[in-house]
Amino acid sequence: MDITPFNEPPTKYDFPVKSFRVLPSPFGEYNESSKNPVVYECYVEIQDIPSNFPMGTNPREQSLTTQVARSIKESLETDLGNFQIKNRGIVVSAESAVFNTRNSTLTINMTDFEVHGNIDGGHTYRIILDNRNDIVDPRYVRLEVIIGAEDFFQDLAKARNTSVQVKDNSIAELEKKFELIKEPLKDVQGMDLNEHIAFKENEGNKRISVENIISILYNFNIDDFPDAERQPVSTYSQKSYCLKQYIKFHNEMGDSEESKKSNPFYKMKNIIPVILTLYDHIESTLNEKYKESDGKGRYGALKGIQSKKEGSHASFKTEVLDKDLEFKSPRSFVLPILSSFRALVARDEDGLYKFEADPFEYYENLGAQMIKNTVERSRTLGNNPNALGKDTGHWRDLYNLVDLEYKKHLINRLIEESKVTPH
């Protein structure tokens, strides 16, 4: 029974199946013009399932240490005869499929790994591949093949991945919404940060989440936070909100060359490396600035500061550039200081964000006062770093400190210019 008679594509998967059936679309047969999806269902013995289905279409990496993964593994090992019923199975998108009725073999054709591959059941698939060599008795898994899903596979993946909710960043990465910031992330102090950022779930080999990156950058959104009155406290207290705002901007403004120019994250593309380097620099030097401020006692003894225990081999690293730290400061110390330098950001002639003055120079001059204010405010809040991070008044005071210094600079410049201007 030749179901979808296309020319044979370059990538094929041939394997025996059981109980094969076709679920054609109620809106008509699939063809090149209608694109009405068709669904094929079958059972596959776990020893026969191909070991190299494309996984780029799955919205998240697979973590095999969760309770859900352990339950799937236990069911695979113990549910003889019932695993294919208890388990949700595996769903793949493909260009075409052919079922050979003579030998009950299914041939799946996948030609574009951007849209063809595993959509749901990635954990089940990984667990089967990792454990099938240890299983002697027959086990079957339910396989669903969907033809004609190319135009909506992201929505399909989002809808199917509901047993454990897929995080927003995984879907956003699948829909390529982070391309907007990936270009400026390629060179941050000579480092391609894209290689170190977990853009989707369960990328355990990546050291920093895209949610953290977005929350840092969101401090410089001068469209939403143009002055001292509104402060981006959500970057500390609600990182997930910052990510949702990023996705919202992308959805509303699109990614065409013209429409994306209204997106604050597009506007800040030229200063993204500076923002992230500044964050790293502040995190690295707060201890030094605390000493400059004549702070009493050791910085490492302050509430919320982590310091190495004697004899410990544990090391602290900066969040962005992974540099060695003697002390690890809480985000509630770092973010409000970083955010204050938003006072130096303006728009250039093209509407893109730029620094009107060097934020590193301003930090060099104001950093000691900033950490002094930070520690004092923390103490008034009961030495509670979490309360400090949510204190809008503290964010506003630091912003005003930078803003006032910048305005003094402008006034002095005008005075100097007036002295040399002929009357």
N, C-alpha and C positions, 0 to 999 in steps of 0.2 A: 504494500500500500504506500504509494509515493504521495506524501502529504503536502509538501511544499516544493514543487518541481523547479528549483533554481539551478543555475549553473553551479557546479561544485566549487566551493570556496577553498582557499588554501589551508584552513585550519579545521580539522575534523576530529570528533571523538566518537569512536565506535565501541559499543559495549552491550552485552545481553541484558534484557529487562524482562520483568514479569507484569502481567495484568495491565498491559498498555491500553490507554483509551484516549480519545480526542474530545475536547470540549470546545467546539467552534463558537465563535462570537454570535450572540443572538441578533446582531445587527448586520450579519452577512458574512460571506467567506472572506478569508484573508487574500489580498492580492496587492500588487504594487501601488495601485491607485487608492484603494479603500483603506489600507492599513488597519483593518479591523483585526485586533489581536486574536490569536488562537492559543489555547492552552492544551498541553499534552501532559498526561499524568501516567506514572508507572511506579513499580517497585524495582529497586536495584539491589542485588546482593552486595554487601559492603566490600567484598574482595574485588568486585568488578567496577566499582565507581572510579572514573578517571582521577588520577592524582594531581592533575595540573589544570583544573578549571581556573580561569582568570578570576582574581579576587578584587581588582580595582573598582568594580562596580558595587562592592559591599561598603556601606557607609561607615563601618568601623573596623579597626583591627580586632583580632580575637584574643581575649584574655582567658586562659584556660585554668586560672586559679580562683575564679568566682564560684559562688555556691551553685549558680545555674549550670556552669560548665561541669562541676563535679557531679551534679545530678544527671546530666546527659551521659557522662561517662559511666556512672553506676547503672543507668538504664541499659546502655549498650552492652555492658558486661553481664547483666543478670536477666534481662527481659527476653528470654528465648521465645520467639514466636510473636511477641507483642511490641517490639521496639518500633516497628514501622507504623504502628497505630498510635502509640503514646507520644512519639516524637513528631514535631511539626514538619520535619523533613527539610529538603533543600530546594530552593527556587533559583533557576537560572534564566537569563535572557539570552536568546540566540537569534541568528539571522534566519535559520531554517532547520528543519528536522525531517528525517526519512526513517520510517519504520519498516523493516524487512520482515514480512509475515512468515517467510520460510524458516528462518532461524531465530526469530524473536530478537533481532538486534536493532538497536536504535543508533542512528548516526545524527549527531548534532553538529551544525556548522556555525562557527563563530568567527567573524572577520574583523570586527572592530572592538578592541578590548576597552574602549571608552564607554561602550554601551552594552557589550555582551559579556556575560560572566555571572558569577554568583551575586544574587541580589539579597537573599535571605537564607538563613541556616548556615552562616559561616562557622559558627561554633560547632554545630553538629558535624559539618564537613571536616574541620580540623581534627576533631576528636576521633572521628572514624579513621582518618589517615594515620593518626598517631598510635592507634590502638588495635587496628584490625589484624596485624600480624600475630597478636596474642590471643585471638579469638578463633576457636576451632569450629564450633557449631555455626550453622548458617544464620546470618542476620541480614535483614533487609531494611532499606531506608526509602522513604517516599521521595520521589523526584518529580518536580513540576518544571516544565519547560515552556516559556512564554515567547511566542514569535510575534513580532510587530510592536514591541514595547520601546523601541529606540527613542521615540519622541517624548516619552513620559517616564522613563525608567527611574529618574530621581524621585518623582512622586511615588512611584511604585515601591521603591526601596524604603522610603519613609513610612509608607502605609503598612508594609509587611513587617517591618522591624518594630513590633509593638510588645513582644513578650518581655523584653527589657528595653525601656525607652531609649531611643537613640538621642544622644546629646546634639544640641544645635550646631556645635562646631563640626561634627561628623557629617551632617547633612550639608552644611555650608561648604565644606571641603569637596564633597562629592559634586556639588553644583558649581565648583570653581569660583566661589565668591571671594576667596582669599587672594586671587591673582592680583587684586588691586594693591595689596601691600607687599606681595612677594618680591617685586622688582626692587624697591628700596631696601628690602631686608637682605639683599644679596651681598651688600658690602657695608658692614657695620664694624669699623675699625679693622678692616681686612678680613672679617669673618662673614661667611655666608650663613646667616642665622636660620635660613630655611632648613638647613640640615639638622638643626638642633631643636626645632619647634614641633611639638605634637599638634598637628592640625586636626586630628580626629582621635577618637577614643582608643585606649589600650595600646598606644604607641610607647610602650614602656622603655624603649631605648632612646627616647627623646627627653631632654632634661627640662624643658620649659614649655608650658602649654600656650596655645594661641590665645586662650582666654586671658592669661596674664599679660601677654604682649598688647592685646587690644586695650586692656584696662590701663596700661601705662600710657599708650598713645592718646587715649580718650581725654586725658587731662589737657590736651592742647587743642581741643575742639572749640575754637573761638566763635564759631557760629552759634553754639548753644551756651557758651560761657564767655561772653564778651568782656566782662568786667568783674569787679569784686562782689557784686550782689549775688551772683549765682556761682556756686562752687561745685566742682565735680566730685563730691564726697562719695558718690556711688562707685568710683573707681577703687575705693578701698572696701566699702561695705557690700557692694553688689557687683562683683565681677561678671556674673552671668548677665546682668542687665546691660553692661557695656557691650557684651557680645551680641545680645539681642538688638541693641541700637545699631551696631555695625551691620547686621543682617537687614534690619529695617531700612537703613540708608540705601543699601545695595538694591533691595527689592523696589523701593520707591523711585530711585534715580537711575537704575539700570547700569549697564556697563558699556554702552555705546560711547564713542569718543566725545560726543557733545554732552550727553546727559550726565555722565559720571563727573563732569566738572563741578556739579553742585554738591557732590559728596564730600563732607569734611575730611574723610580719610584719604580721598584723592588730593584734596587741597594741601594736605600736610606731607605729601610724598617727598618733597625736597628736604624736609626737616626731620623725617623719621629717623635716619641714622644719628642725627644730633641728639634727638630726644632720648633714644635708647642708650647712647654713650653717656649722656648727662646723668641718667638714672644710675648707671653703673658707677660713675665717678662719685656721685653723692653717697651711694652705698659704701664705697671703698674708703671714703675720707671722713665720715661722721665722727669717728674716734679722734682724728686729728683736730677737727673743728671744735670738738668738745674740750680738748686740752687748750686750744686758743681762747676759748670763752671763759677761761679760769673756772671751769666747772669743778666743783668740789667732789673729791672721791674718784674712783676708777669708773671709766665708761662701762666696762664689763660688769660692774656691780649694779648698774641701773636695772630697774624692773623691765623685763621684756628683751633685754640684750642677752644674746647667747655668747658664751665664751668657752674656750677649750678648757677641759679639765686637765689637771696635771697628769701626765703619763698617757693621756688619751691620744690615739692616732687619728681621731675624727678631724675632718677639715671642713671649713666653711668656704663657700664660693659665692661670688656675686651672681645675681639672678640672671643677668643678660649675657655677660661676656665670660662668665665662669672663671673669674680671677680669684686668687687666694685671698681670704679674709682672716684677720685676727679675731674680729667680733662680727656677729651676725645681727644686724639691726632689724626690727620688725618693719613691715611695710607701712605701718601707721606713722613711723618716724620719717620714712623716705618719701612717700607719695605726696604729702602736703608740701614738703620743701620743693620737690620737683615741680609740682603743679603751679607754684608761685611764679615760675619763670614764663608762664603763659602771658604775663603782663608785658613781656618783651616781643610778643608775636603780633604781626600785622599781615595785611594782604599786599602782594605785589601787583604790578599792572595787569597781570593775567588772572588775578584772583587767587593765586596760590599763597599758602602761608610762608612767611619768612621771619627770621629773627631780626629785629631792628637793632639789637645790640648783642654782644657776645654773652650768652648765659653762663659760660664757664668763668668769665671775668667777674660777673656779678656774684656768682657763688663764692669765688675766692674772697671777695670783699665782705659778703653778707653771711657766709656759711656759719661762722662762729656765733653770730647773733641768732641765726635761725635755729641751730641746735640748742642754744641756751633757752630760747623761747619754747622750744618743743619739750625739753625736759621739765621746765617750770610748769608748763600747762599740764603735762602728764601727772605731775605731783599734785596739782590742784584737783585733778580728777581721780585721786586716790591711787596714783601709780598704776593706772589701768590703761595699757597701750591700746586696747580695743576701743575704749571710750574716746581716746585721743583721736583715733582714725576717723571717728564719726562726728567729731566736734567741728561743725561748720565755722564757728567763730575762729578757731585756730587756723583753718585753711585761709580764711579771709584776712587774718592779721599778717600771715606770711606773704600773701599776694600783695597786700598794701605796702609791705616793706619793700618789695622789689619795685612796685609801681611808683612809689614815692622817690626811690633812688633814681629811677629812670627819668622821672619828670625833673628832678634836680639837675640831672645831666643835660637835658634838653634846654633848661633855662640857662645854665652856665654856657652852653654852646651859643645860644642866642646872644648872650651878653658879650661873649668874645667876638662874635661875628659883627656885632654892632660897633665895636671899638675900631674895627678895620674898615668899616663901610664908610665911604666919604659922604659927608652931608652937603 
